[in-house]
Amino acid sequence: MRADIVPGAIFPDYELSDHTATRRKLSDLQGQHPMVLVLSRGGFCPKDRRQTELLRQLHPEMEVAYSRLVTISTDNISETNEFRTGVGAHWPFLSDAGRHIQKDLDIAEYTDPVHNPMIPYTLVLEPGLVVFKIYNGYWFWGRPTLEELRQDLRAVTKKIRPDWDITDAEHKAAWQRGETDRFYPYGKTYAKVFGEQD
């Protein structure tokens, strides 16, 4: 991984085609929410399929917790769609068949010249694509467990949500004064929030 991609750094705002061939930017997919970004070898890899099957269990929790999940692989659009559908995933899968990210981040998995994938990383990102944590998944046990992701997402959410603990007197007084923009969804309507979901 490039030396500048460390906790606290801004992850590049890549734009790629998703499983429907629609161009998507990471920042648009993230919005103002925590995000788990999976850089995947692709659907051919049994380790990546297993990780994705596990993430499928976590994804409903992430949805109700206003968190995002995105997978990027070096698969082409057809393979990306097959990978997503084959594991029953319901979040955006992006295709980097041109290996732009693989080259830009210097994560070519040189031990597999046949598939030429990227080394699988999982990143937990704060809003603004700020790197919170990085997991190197070349070996399966290097990938985060669902419980580690829950803990990471809890830490990020607690950090970014000013109304994390609404039991204090200040929050109660603000609510009574009608300062509802200090509470989720922070001045937006729920219709707007739901419209931003993928």
C-alpha positions in Angstrom: 0.0 0.0 0.0 1.2 3.5 -0.8 3.0 5.0 2.2 0.6 8.0 2.4 -2.5 5.7 2.9 -2.5 5.6 6.7 -5.0 6.3 9.5 -5.9 10.0 9.4 -5.1 10.3 5.7 -7.7 11.0 3.0 -8.4 8.0 0.8 -8.5 8.9 -3.0 -12.0 9.6 -4.3 -11.9 7.0 -7.1 -14.6 6.9 -9.7 -15.4 3.6 -11.2 -18.3 1.7 -12.9 -20.5 -0.3 -10.6 -22.2 -3.7 -11.2 -24.8 -1.9 -13.4 -22.1 -0.1 -15.5 -23.0 3.2 -13.8 -20.1 5.5 -12.9 -19.9 6.0 -9.1 -17.5 8.1 -7.0 -16.6 6.8 -3.5 -17.5 10.1 -1.9 -21.0 10.0 -3.4 -21.5 6.4 -2.2 -20.3 7.4 1.3 -22.2 10.6 1.8 -21.7 11.7 5.4 -21.5 8.2 6.8 -18.9 5.7 8.0 -17.9 3.3 5.2 -16.3 -0.1 5.0 -14.4 -0.3 1.7 -13.3 -3.8 0.6 -10.5 -4.0 -2.1 -11.1 -7.5 -3.4 -9.2 -9.9 -5.5 -12.4 -10.8 -7.2 -15.1 -13.4 -7.5 -12.6 -16.1 -8.5 -11.1 -16.1 -5.0 -12.7 -18.4 -2.4 -11.3 -16.2 0.5 -13.0 -13.1 -1.1 -16.3 -15.0 -1.6 -16.2 -16.1 2.1 -15.5 -12.6 3.3 -18.3 -11.2 1.2 -20.7 -13.9 2.5 -19.8 -12.8 6.1 -20.3 -9.1 5.2 -23.7 -10.0 3.8 -24.6 -10.9 7.4 -23.4 -7.6 8.7 -24.8 -5.4 6.0 -28.4 -5.2 7.4 -26.9 -3.9 10.7 -24.8 -1.3 8.7 -28.0 -0.1 6.9 -29.9 0.6 10.1 -26.7 2.2 11.5 -26.4 4.6 8.6 -23.1 3.1 7.5 -22.0 2.2 4.0 -20.3 -0.8 2.4 -18.6 -0.8 -1.0 -16.5 -3.6 -2.7 -14.0 -2.9 -5.5 -12.4 -5.7 -7.5 -10.3 -6.1 -10.6 -13.2 -8.1 -12.2 -14.8 -6.7 -15.3 -18.4 -5.5 -15.2 -19.9 -8.9 -16.0 -17.8 -10.7 -13.4 -18.5 -8.0 -10.9 -22.2 -8.5 -11.3 -21.9 -12.3 -11.2 -19.8 -12.0 -8.0 -22.3 -9.7 -6.3 -25.3 -11.7 -7.4 -23.7 -15.1 -6.6 -23.1 -14.3 -3.0 -26.5 -12.4 -2.6 -24.9 -9.1 -1.8 -27.0 -5.9 -1.9 -24.4 -3.1 -1.8 -22.4 -1.5 -4.6 -19.6 -3.5 -6.3 -17.3 -1.4 -8.4 -15.1 -2.7 -11.3 -11.4 -1.8 -11.6 -10.7 -4.0 -14.6 -8.2 -1.5 -15.8 -6.2 -1.9 -12.6 -6.1 1.9 -12.0 -6.5 1.5 -8.2 -4.2 -1.4 -8.1 -1.5 0.6 -9.7 -2.2 3.9 -8.0 -2.1 2.3 -4.5 0.8 0.0 -5.4 -1.1 -3.1 -4.4 -0.6 -5.5 -7.3 -0.6 -9.0 -6.0 2.6 -10.0 -7.8 2.4 -13.6 -6.5 -0.6 -14.2 -8.8 0.4 -13.2 -12.4 -2.5 -15.3 -13.8 -5.3 -13.1 -12.3 -3.2 -10.0 -11.7 -5.5 -9.0 -8.8 -4.9 -6.4 -6.1 -3.8 -7.3 -2.6 -7.1 -7.5 -0.7 -7.4 -4.7 1.9 -10.4 -3.7 4.0 -10.5 -0.1 5.1 -12.8 1.6 7.6 -13.4 5.2 6.5 -14.7 8.1 8.4 -16.8 10.7 6.5 -14.8 12.6 4.0 -13.0 9.3 3.1 -10.7 9.7 6.1 -8.9 6.4 6.8 -9.7 5.1 10.3 -8.3 1.6 10.0 -6.6 -0.6 7.4 -6.7 -4.4 7.3 -4.3 -6.4 5.0 -6.2 -9.5 3.9 -3.5 -11.3 1.9 -3.9 -14.1 4.4 -7.6 -14.6 5.4 -6.9 -14.1 9.1 -5.7 -10.6 8.3 -9.2 -9.6 7.3 -11.4 -8.0 9.9 -13.9 -10.1 11.7 -17.5 -8.9 11.8 -17.0 -8.0 15.5 -13.9 -5.9 14.7 -15.9 -4.1 12.1 -18.7 -3.5 14.6 -16.2 -2.1 17.0 -14.6 0.1 14.4 -17.9 1.4 13.2 -19.0 2.1 16.7 -15.8 4.1 17.3 -16.2 6.1 14.1 -19.9 6.7 14.7 -19.3 7.9 18.3 -16.6 10.2 17.0 -18.8 11.8 14.2 -22.3 11.9 15.7 -22.7 14.9 18.1 -25.9 13.3 19.4 -24.2 10.0 20.3 -25.4 10.4 23.9 -28.6 12.3 24.1 -29.0 11.7 27.8 -27.0 14.8 28.9 -28.7 18.0 30.0 -27.3 20.0 27.1 -28.9 17.8 24.5 -32.2 17.7 26.3 -32.3 21.5 26.6 -31.4 21.8 22.9 -34.3 19.5 21.9 -36.7 21.5 24.1 -35.5 24.7 22.4 -36.4 23.2 19.1 -32.8 22.9 17.9 -33.5 19.7 16.0 -30.6 20.3 13.6 -28.3 19.1 16.4 -29.9 15.6 16.1 -29.9 13.1 13.3 -30.6 13.7 10.4 -29.0 17.2 11.2 -31.4 19.5 9.4 -32.3 17.1 6.5 -35.6 15.5 6.0 -35.7 11.7 6.3 -37.0 11.7 2.7 -33.7 13.3 1.7 -31.7 10.9 3.8 -33.4 7.9 2.3 -33.0 9.3 -1.1 -29.2 9.3 -0.6 -29.1 5.6 0.2 -27.9 3.2 -2.5 
